[in-house]
Amino acid sequence: SAVISQKPSRDICQRGTSLTIQCQVDSQVTMMFWYRQQPGQSLTLIATANQGSEATYESGFVIDKFPISRPNLTFSTLTVSNMSPEDSSIYLCSVERRGLGGQADTQYFGPGTRLTVL
Amino acid sequence: QKEVEQNSGPLSVPEGAIASLNCTYSDRVSQSFFWYRQYSGKSPELIMSIYSNGDKEDGRFTAQLNKASQYVSLLIRDSQPSDSATYLCAVTLSYSTLTFGKGTMLLVSP
């Protein structure tokens, strides 16, 4: 598996402000991902954080709203910009471990950041 | 549009019983299948992966895959109250992107 940490674990923010969430992994990984989990819902992929290039965003998510950095193979940040109450959610980073011996590549999740926007 | 469908539940079983969780997926070329457990207020935790037709057992957990029917299930034997959680089914193609179902809430009563 992987040891993944996220900061902050939770925050309460005012409308119109921005919050940057950090994700740190205990070893180098190629693939890192950012998800959102709205209350009572499942996980929705926001983007894939690519090291050395721009993030790849899923439909419905744009870089201006969710800028992502990936400066190295163990760290990534997600910024939630110009927040509104609809952005209240849990934000999760995940990393992929390559499968060995024919095993499938597998994603492991960080502890998440619980964001409340007032 | 790739879809992963799960019954939202809650699925209620008594302690010691077998809990059966089901998942169907729409993309016939899906290759890898995962079950995650998510306790309330916590992040998803991987409990099983499967990518070949048939059964895969790990302790009290058995994952079953039927690609022809586009169906994957998770059996939990000897269910314990500590198994009470939401179970998320996830499916991926070869390029890593996971698609999650909405999850099934399992309640195991003592």
HADDOCK unambig.tbl for C-alpha pairs under 7 A between the chains (distance, minus, plus):
assign (segid A and resid 41 and name CA) (segid B and resid 102 and name CA) 6.14 0.50 0.50
assign (segid A and resid 42 and name CA) (segid B and resid 100 and name CA) 6.65 0.50 0.50
assign (segid A and resid 42 and name CA) (segid B and resid 101 and name CA) 6.50 0.50 0.50
assign (segid A and resid 42 and name CA) (segid B and resid 102 and name CA) 4.57 0.50 0.50
assign (segid A and resid 42 and name CA) (segid B and resid 103 and name CA) 6.64 0.50 0.50
assign (segid A and resid 43 and name CA) (segid B and resid 100 and name CA) 6.21 0.50 0.50
assign (segid A and resid 104 and name CA) (segid B and resid 32 and name CA) 6.52 0.50 0.50
assign (segid A and resid 108 and name CA) (segid B and resid 46 and name CA) 6.91 0.50 0.50
assign (segid A and resid 109 and name CA) (segid B and resid 43 and name CA) 6.58 0.50 0.50
assign (segid A and resid 109 and name CA) (segid B and resid 44 and name CA) 6.38 0.50 0.50
assign (segid A and resid 110 and name CA) (segid B and resid 43 and name CA) 6.77 0.50 0.50
assign (segid A and resid 111 and name CA) (segid B and resid 42 and name CA) 6.59 0.50 0.50
assign (segid A and resid 111 and name CA) (segid B and resid 43 and name CA) 5.22 0.50 0.50
assign (segid A and resid 112 and name CA) (segid B and resid 43 and name CA) 6.14 0.50 0.50
